[in-house]
Amino acid sequence: SHDSGGALFEEAECSSPTNARASGESPVQAAARRMRLDGAWQVRVVACEALVDIATTGDRDAVDVLSSATEHGFFEVRLAAVTALGRIASTGDLEAAMTLVRAVCDDDWRVREA
């Protein structure tokens, strides 16, 4: 017998944008929370790219989650995070600047060149 997937639907319902707004989370906070819960590197890449579309320049939550993603084990996630961070960070953001400087020393040339 197969599980009906009820728990999956409950989880999706709990993390929907409507419920996130009701709990006081911004769309960026909700996306960042969901991104941290997903182990698939492909999903994290897409999440980094999506943050560029939903976050405003200098959004602290977006900068924090992208800074964290620059340390991910897969270069694809680090590349997406560095690229997104470069687009979202505001001028003079020391944390973002330091993260981007560290990316110049990344093990993967694609991340270094981003």
N, C-alpha and C positions, 0 to 999 in steps of 0.2 A: 504494500500500500504506500502511496506517495503522500507526502505532506501537502496540504492545500495551499501552502504559501501564506497563510494568514499572518504569521509573524512578520514576513517580509512586507506585506501591505500595511501592517500596523506601524512598522518602522518608517515606511515612506510617508504615511499619514502624519506621524509625529514630527517629521523633519520638513514638512511642506512649507513653502513661503508664507502661507496664511498663518500657520501655527507659529512660525518664527516671529512674525510681526506681533502676534498676540502676546508672545513671551518677552517682547522688548528687544529681540535681536534684529539687527539690520540685515539686509540681504547679504552683505559681505561677511558678517559674522556667521550667518547660517551656512554660507558656502564654505567658509574656512573650517567650520566645525565638521561638516560632512566630508570635506577633503581629508581631514586628519583621520577620519574613521575608515576611509577606503584604502586598502592595501595595494590595489592594482596601480602600477605606475602609469599606465595609459590614462586612467581616470584622473590622476593627479596632474598630468600634463594638460589635459583639457581644462581642469579646474584652474590652473594657473593662467591659462589663456583667457578663460571666462572672467576671471577677476579684473582683467584690464577693461572689460566691457561694463562691469557693474560697479566698480570702485571709482571714486573721484580721486583726482591728483592729491597725493599726500595722505590718503586714508590710512590711519594708523593700523587698523586691523589687517588690511590687505598687505601693508608693508611687513608687518610682523609675520604673517603666515608665509609670505613669499620668502622672507629672509630665512625662515626655518626650512623651507623647501630647498633652498640652495645647498643644504647639507645632505640631501637624500642620496641613497645608494645608487640610483640609476642616473646616468648622465642626462638622459632625456628630460627627467624632472628638473634637474639642476639647470639645464639649458632654458627650459620654459620659465622657470622661476626667475632666473637672472634677466631674461628678456622682458618679462612682465614687470619686474621690479624697476628696471630702467625706464619703463613707460609710466609707472604709477608714482614713483617717488617724487617728492617735491624738492625743489632746489634748496640746498642747505640741510637736507635730512642726513644727519651724521650716521645714524644706524644703517640706512640704505647705502650710503657712500662706502662705509666700511665693509658691508656685505659684498658690494660690487668690486671693491679692491681685492677682497679675498678670492673672488671668482676668477680674477686674473691669474691666480696660482692654482686653479683647479687641475686635477689630473687629466681631464679630457680637453683636447684642443678646441673642440666645438664650444664648450662652455667658456673657455678662456677668450675666444674670439667674439663671443656674443657681446 
